[in-house]
Amino acid sequence: MLDNLGTRFQEIFKKVKGHGKLSEDNIKSALKEVRLSLLEADVNYKVVKEFVNKIKEKAVGEEVITGINPGQQFVKIVNDELVELLGGTNARLTKSAKNPTVIMLAGLQGAGKTTFAAKLAKFLKKKGERPYLVGADVYRPAAMKQLQVLGEQIDVPVHIQEGSKDARGICSDGLNVAKENNATYVILDTAGRLHVDESLMEELKDIKKATRPQEILLVVDAMIGQDAVNLAESFNNSLNIDGVVLTKLDGDTRGGAALSIKAVVGKPIKFIGIGEKIDDIELFHPERLVSRILGMGDVVSLVEKAQEAIDEDDAKSLEEKIKNQSFDLEDFLKQLQNIKKLGPLGGILKMLPGAGQLGDLAPAEKEMKKVEAVIQSMTREERKKPEILKASRKKRIAKGSGVEVSDVNKLLKQFDQMKQVMKMFSNGNFPQMPGMMGGRGKKKFPF
């Protein structure tokens, strides 16, 4: 959805920037395309109408029409209105004055509540909290077992009562046990249904009454289209939810309906799920998401990801190795694995301004995996001393990693070139080197 909207908006802005000034005619044409792109992304039509009218009011003004850079002015107006549409500022979790803070998760079956419960627990644990998970889905087969397995993976305690059908009792007991264990957060993973019904709502109301949660978060699958808004309205009317969690935001081109929730229901989006891994969760920042949609990148989120994924001692060690020219293939492998911790390469690069125009990044992703496989097929000694790699060793490595010997030679050559560049950096010398960025005969690039 983000990619699709981003591409459309880039095309619209390119056309607007081609005009010498903003006029009613070219604004009208641009807004028509804005309207179509949002409707194609399944954003609520009433929300789209109001959004477009607001942009028109701001864009068709004396100051804008006579501006020296109409394209940038139009981008600024669209940016501001999109941020406002998504809530303006990021809404954080409410913390209880007395431990533990109770967070109740609600939603339909298949929305990803159980997985999100574990993601949220790990997110809170990294913040120094002591989360406690309670499995209260008494209907879906193996739901409690799934939560228990996820809890073990992230080393967070889980309270379940297999065989019990008393969801309210499980939550009450779990809350008491969490208090005894000095938990700072209790996350209740409740049951869902295939659709909203009276029995589901009554059960959730009972749990709410018994546990008095500080936060009721509705977990919504971003791929369900316009039903996302209807669903949020139904749950809000019954439970008075505090916020929304969007899962699978990375998975569909028509996820825009979920972005209508704040405007229609009046409840903020608090978290987004951006992948299947346990770390693929982000606090929802409207301005950052809009920056990604409009092709301006999201450097702040990228830096935060890097800070979480890369150990400070490792970074210092790497710096020292580059300075004293002892960087080897073992270190190179570690850096590749650090990059993987940040997420898919395409997702990382899209956080950089203008990177949305890079096109298909699948070949680069595939090449990274190939390089990793080659290095992992080497012995520790070979990684430390690549100069000992003769024909027989290269043949063994190629066979072990499923590549050709020429691929092994290519990696070694590129690694040697990289070490030369590092050597120049460490010596403070930045001469121009031919061929490093495109081969013989290409423009020389300074390093």
N, C-alpha and C positions, 0 to 999 in steps of 0.2 A: 504493500500500500504506500509506504513511504517513497519507494523508488519510483512508482508510477506517478504519484502526485508531484514528486520532485522534478521528474522529466517534463511533465506538462507545464509546471510553473516556469521552468527555465526557458522553454519555448516562448511562453507568453512574455516574459521579461525581455527576451531578445528582440521581439517585435516592437515592444514599447520603446526600448532604447534606440531603435532605428528612427524614431520620430524626433524632429527638432524641438518640439514642445508638446506638452500634454494638452489635448483639446477634448471637447465632449465626444467627438466622433471616435478618436482612437482609444479613449477611455472606455467608451461603450463597447467597442470591439474587443478590447482586452477583458473586460468584465464578463462578456458573454462566454469567453473561453474559460475564465476562472470558474464561472457557474457550472459549465459542462464538466470540467475536470473534477470538481467537488462532488457533483451528482454521480459521476462515473465511479468515484471512490465510495459511493453509498452514504455520503453525508446527508443527514436529514434535510429534506427540501425546504422546510420552514427556516431552518438554521442557515442554509445557503442563501435564501432570499434576503434575510436580515443582514447577513455578512456582506453580501454584494452591495446592498443599499448603503451600508456604513462606509464602505470604501468609496463609493460614488460621491457621497456627501463630502468626504475629505479631499478627494482627488480633484473634483471640479470646483476649484477655488482660484481666485486671482493670483495668490502667492505661488501655487503649484504650476499654473499655466505659464507664468512668466519665469519659472525657475530655469536655472542654467543647466541642470542635469535632471531632466524629467524621468528618465529610467530609474535612477536611484531613488528619487522621491516616491515613485510608485511602489518600488520594492519595499521601502520603509513603511509606507501606509499598509500594504498587505501584511508585512511582518507584524506590525503592531496589532492589527485586527485579528490575525490568527492567534497570537499569544493571548489576547483577551478572550477569544472564543474558547480556548483550552483552559481558561481559569486564571490567567494573569500571573499568578505566582505559584510556586510549588507548595502543596499542602502536606504537612508532616503528620506523623502519628501523634495522637494525644497520649501523654504519659500520665498515669495515675500518681497522685501525691503520695500514695502508700503502695508498696509492692504487694502482689504483682499486678502489672497492667494486663488486663484481659482483652485479647483480640479475638473476635468471633468471625469466622469466614463463612460466607453463604454463597449460594449459586447453584446453577443447574448441574446435572451429572455430565461429566466430560469437559467441563470448563477448565479443569486443571487445579482444583482447590487443594488436593492433597500434595501435589508437587509444589504448589506455591507455598503451602504451610511450611515445608522443609526449606524452601528458598528463603522465606522470611526469617525463619529461625536462624539460618546461617548468617544472613544479613545482620541480624541483631547481635549475634554472637561476636561477629567481627567488630562490632561497635562497643564491645566490652560488657554486653548484657548477659544474663543467664536465662535463656529461653527454655520453655517446657512445652512439649507438644501433647495434645489430647486428641485421640482418635474417636470421634463420635459418629462416624458414618456406619450405622448398624445395618444397612441394607445392601450396599454394593459388595459383592464377594471379594474377599482379599484386600479390602480398603484399609483395614487396620494393620494387616501384615505389611502392606506397601508403606504405610507411614512409619512402621517400626523399622523396616529396612532402611528407609531414608534417614531416620533418626540416628541409626548406627553409623551410617556413612559420614554424617556431620558431627557425630559425638554429642548429640542432644538427647536427653531423656524423653521417653514417650510413655504416656499412660493409655492403656487400652484394657478393655474387658471383653475378651472374645466370647461369643455366645450370647451376650446381653443385647436386648433390644430396647433398653431404657437409655436413650440418648441424653436425656436431662440428667439422669443419675450418674452416667459416666462423666459428664462435664463437671458436675458438682464434686464428685469424688476426686477427679483429676485436679481440680482447683485446690482442694484441701491438701492433696499430696504435694502439689507444686509449692504451696505455702510452707509446708514442712521442710522442703528442699531449698528454701530461700530463693526461689525463682523470681526474676524481675519481670518476666513476660510469660503469659500463658496463651498459647495459640490453639483455638478450638477448631478442629477440622470437622465440620458438620456434614450431614448427608445432603445429597442433591436428588433431583428427580429429572425425568426426561422433559418435563414441562412443569410450569407453576401450577400447584393445586392446593386445596385447602388444608389437607393433612400435613403437607410440607411446611406451610406457613405456621400452623398451630404448634408443630414441633419446635420450630425456630423461636417462636414467641416464648415457649416454655423454657428453652435454654437461656434466652435473653433474661427472663425473669429470675432464673435460678443463679446466674453467674454475674449479672449486671456488668456487661463488657464496656470498657471505655471506648472501644472502636468496633463497629460492625462494618466489615469490608465485603462488598459484593464482588466476587470473582467472575469476570465476564470474558468469554471467548471472543476475541476481536473479529473472528471470521464468520460470525453468525449474521452479519448484515444488520438490517433495520430492526430485527428482533432484539438487538442489544439495548436499544433505547426503551422499547416496550418492557423488556425484562427489568431494567433498572427502575422504571416507574412502578412496576408491580411490587418489587421487593422494598422499595422505598416507602410506598404507601402502607405496607404491613409492618415493617421493622424500623423505619426511619434510619436508614443506613448513614454511615459517616463518610464513606468514600468508596471509590471503585478501583479495582485492580484489572488491568487489561492484559490477558495472556495471549500468546501467539500473534503479537503485533507484527512479527516479522514474516508471517506465513501466508498473507493473502493480499491481492491487489485491491480488494473491496472492503477494507477494514475501517473505512471512514465513518461508518455509522457509530462506532464506538466513540469517535471523537466528538460526536454530537451530544454525548451524555451530559456534560457539564452545562451546556446551554439549555437543554430540555428539562433535565431533572434537578439541576442546581446543586449537584454533589460533585466534589472534586475527584479527579483521578489521582491516586496517591502512589501507585506503583505500576510499572509495565514489565511484562515478561517478554524477553527478546530472543529466546532460544530454549532448548531443551535441557541444557546443563544446569546443575544446581546453583551455579554462580550467575546465571543469565537472568538477573533481576536488577532493575534500576528504579530509584526514586523518580517520580515523574516531574520533570522540569519543563513547563510549557515552552519557555523561550529556547531551550536547547532542542526540543523536538522540531520546533518551527525552523530553527537554523538548519537542521538536517534536511527538512522538506524543501527549503528554498535554496539548497546547495551551498550554504555558508559554512558547513561543517559544524563540529561540536568539539572543539579542542579541550574545553574544560572537562567534559566527560572522559575524553581520551586520557588526559593527565591523571584523573582520578583512578581510572582502570589500571594505568601503569603503576601508580603508587601502591595499589592493592596487590598487584601481581608480581612486582619485582622487589625482591628483598634488598634493603639498603646496603647491607654488607656485601651482597653479590655485586651490586653496582660499583661499590668502592674497589672491590677486588678486580673487577673488569677494567676499571680505569687504571689501576696500577699495572695490570698485565699489558695494556696498550702502551703505557709509558715506557715500561722496560722491555717491550717487544717480545713477550713470552706468550702472547695470545695463540692458542692452538685449536685444533678441531674439536677438542673436548669442550672448550669455552664457546666455540661457535655453535655447537649442538645445544648447549644450555641457553644461549640467546634465542635460538629458534624456538625452543620450548617455552621460553618466557613470552615470546610473541604470540604463541598459540594460546597462552593463558588469557590474553586480552580478547580472544574471540576470533571468528572467521576473518581472514585477511580483508575480504570485501567490506565487512562491517567496520573494521578499524580504519581503512583508508577513507571511507565515506564520512568519517568524523573530521577529515581535513578539508579546509575550504577549497572548493573547486574540484574535489576528487570525484564528484559524481559523474564527471565527463570522461572518466578513464575507461568506461565500457566494461566488457566481460573480464572479470578477474579470475575466472576459474582456472585458466592455464597457469597463472602465477601461483595459485593455491596448490595445484598439482605438482608444480616444480618444487615447491617448498617441501612437500611430502616426500618427493623423490630424494632430495638432498638429505633429509633426515634419515631416510632408510639406508642410504649409502654410508653415512657416518656411523649409524648404529650397527652396521655389519662389520665395522672395523674393531680390532682389539683396542684395549686402552692404550697400549704402547704405540699402535699405529696412529691413533688420534693425537698422541703427544708428539710423535716424530713422523710426520707424513713423508719425510724424505726416504724412509726405509721401504716405502711401497713400490716394489718392483712388479714385473709382469705377472708372476704367479699369484702374488697377493691381490693385485687388482682384479684378476680373473675370479678369485674366490669371493671378493667383496661384491663384484658385479652379480655373480650368481646368487649370493645371499640376499641381495636387495632387489633382485628382479629387474636389473637394468643392464645396459651394454657397458663394456669396458670403456668405450668412448665417453660415456656419461661420468664415469669415475675420473677419467683424465680431465674432463671439462671442469668438474668440481674442484679438483686439485689446482688447476690453473687459475680459476677464479679466486680461490682462497689465497693463493700466492700473490695475486694482484692486489687483493684486499689488504694483505699484510704489508705490502709495499706502501700502500696509501696510508695505513696506520703509522708506519715508520716515519713517513714525511710529517704527519700531524704531530707525532711525539717529538720530532726534532724542530718543529716550528717552521718547516720548509713547505711551501705550497707551489711547486713548479707546475707548468702545464704539461699534461701527459696525453699523447695521442692514443686514440683507440680504446680508451677505458670505458667510454660510453657509446659504443656503437661500432667499433671495429676500425680497420685501416681506412684512411682516406676521409674519415669523418672530421667534424670540427673538433678542435682541441678544447678540453675542459679543464679549468683550474681546480686543483685539489689542495 
